[in-house]
């Protein structure tokens, strides 16, 4: 009787363990399928990064991976909507550096990227704000 009880308990534990593994495998497969679907929907990835300064003016690098060679439109606008730069390309990999004059107190530039095929839009906002920071430090002297 004891042996049969042990066998039933062992069987129940095995079935619970098997069910848990099956559920986790199904969950992971559905998560991977969702990632693949979202990656296919937006096959173009955009990256804008600050790379340094030249003559006290910032330089930004735009990198685009365009695996399907979609037609991508690039537009730079100032804070009031004036178009500073406009371009269209369909290269598989695209990289371009931009340098902006930020000699004024504050500068805002909007970079708009639009993929014609997937209708995906990515907007980057570049702001340069100069601030005067004053720190007051109080130190106890013995």
C-alpha positions in Angstrom: 0.0 0.0 0.0 2.8 2.4 0.9 4.6 1.6 -2.3 1.4 2.3 -4.4 1.0 5.6 -2.6 4.6 6.6 -3.4 4.1 5.6 -7.0 0.9 7.7 -7.3 2.6 10.7 -5.7 5.6 10.3 -8.0 3.3 10.0 -11.0 1.4 13.2 -10.0 4.7 15.1 -9.5 5.9 13.9 -12.9 2.7 15.1 -14.7 2.8 18.5 -12.9 6.5 18.9 -13.9 5.8 17.8 -17.5 2.8 20.3 -17.7 4.9 23.1 -16.3 7.6 22.5 -18.9 5.1 22.3 -21.7 3.5 25.5 -20.7 6.8 27.3 -20.5 7.9 26.0 -23.9 4.6 27.2 -25.4 4.9 30.6 -23.7 8.5 31.1 -25.0 7.5 30.1 -28.5 4.6 32.6 -28.6 6.9 35.3 -27.3 9.5 34.6 -30.0 6.8 34.6 -32.7 5.6 38.0 -31.5 9.2 39.3 -31.6 9.6 38.0 -35.1 6.4 39.5 -36.3 7.3 43.0 -34.9 10.7 42.8 -36.4 9.3 42.0 -39.8 6.7 44.9 -39.5 9.5 47.4 -38.9 12.5 46.2 -40.9 14.1 49.6 -40.7 15.9 50.6 -37.5 17.1 54.1 -36.8 19.8 55.2 -34.4 20.9 58.8 -33.6 23.9 59.3 -31.3 26.1 62.1 -30.2 29.7 61.5 -31.3 31.5 64.6 -30.1 32.2 68.3 -31.0 34.2 70.1 -33.7 34.9 73.8 -33.1 32.5 73.8 -30.1 29.6 72.6 -32.2 28.0 69.1 -31.6 28.2 66.3 -34.1 25.5 63.6 -34.4 25.6 60.4 -36.3 22.5 58.9 -37.9 22.7 55.2 -38.6 20.0 53.4 -40.5 19.7 49.6 -41.1 17.2 49.2 -44.0 17.2 45.4 -44.7 14.4 45.6 -47.2 15.9 48.7 -48.9 12.7 50.7 -48.3 12.4 54.2 -49.5 13.2 56.4 -46.5 12.6 60.2 -46.2 14.8 62.3 -43.9 13.8 65.8 -42.9 15.5 68.3 -40.4 13.4 71.2 -39.1 14.2 74.0 -36.7 11.9 75.0 -33.8 9.6 77.0 -36.0 9.2 74.4 -38.7 11.7 75.7 -41.3 13.1 72.8 -43.3 16.9 72.7 -42.9 17.6 69.5 -44.8 15.6 67.1 -46.9 16.7 63.8 -48.4 15.4 60.5 -49.7 17.4 57.2 -49.9 16.9 53.5 -50.1 20.4 52.1 -49.2 20.5 48.9 -47.1 22.9 50.6 -44.6 23.0 54.4 -44.3 25.2 56.5 -42.1 25.5 60.3 -42.1 27.0 62.9 -39.7 25.3 66.1 -38.9 26.7 69.2 -37.2 24.5 72.0 -35.9 25.3 75.6 -35.0 24.3 76.0 -31.4 25.8 79.4 -30.7 22.5 80.8 -29.5 21.0 80.3 -26.0 18.8 77.4 -27.0 18.4 75.4 -30.1 15.8 72.7 -31.0 16.0 70.6 -34.1 13.6 67.9 -35.1 14.7 65.0 -37.2 11.9 63.1 -38.9 12.4 59.8 -40.7 9.6 58.2 -42.6 9.5 54.8 -44.4 7.2 54.9 -47.4 6.6 51.2 -47.6 5.9 50.4 -44.0 4.4 53.9 -43.1 6.7 53.9 -40.0 7.7 57.3 -38.7 10.5 58.0 -36.2 11.1 61.4 -34.8 14.2 62.6 -32.9 14.3 65.9 -31.0 17.7 67.5 -30.5 17.8 70.2 -27.9 20.7 72.4 -26.8 19.9 74.4 -23.7 22.5 76.4 -21.9 22.0 76.9 -18.2 24.0 78.6 -15.5 24.3 76.2 -12.5 25.4 77.7 -9.2 26.2 75.5 -6.3 26.5 76.7 -2.8 28.5 74.5 -0.5 28.5 74.8 3.3 31.3 73.0 5.2 31.7 72.9 8.9 35.3 73.8 9.9 36.5 72.7 13.3 
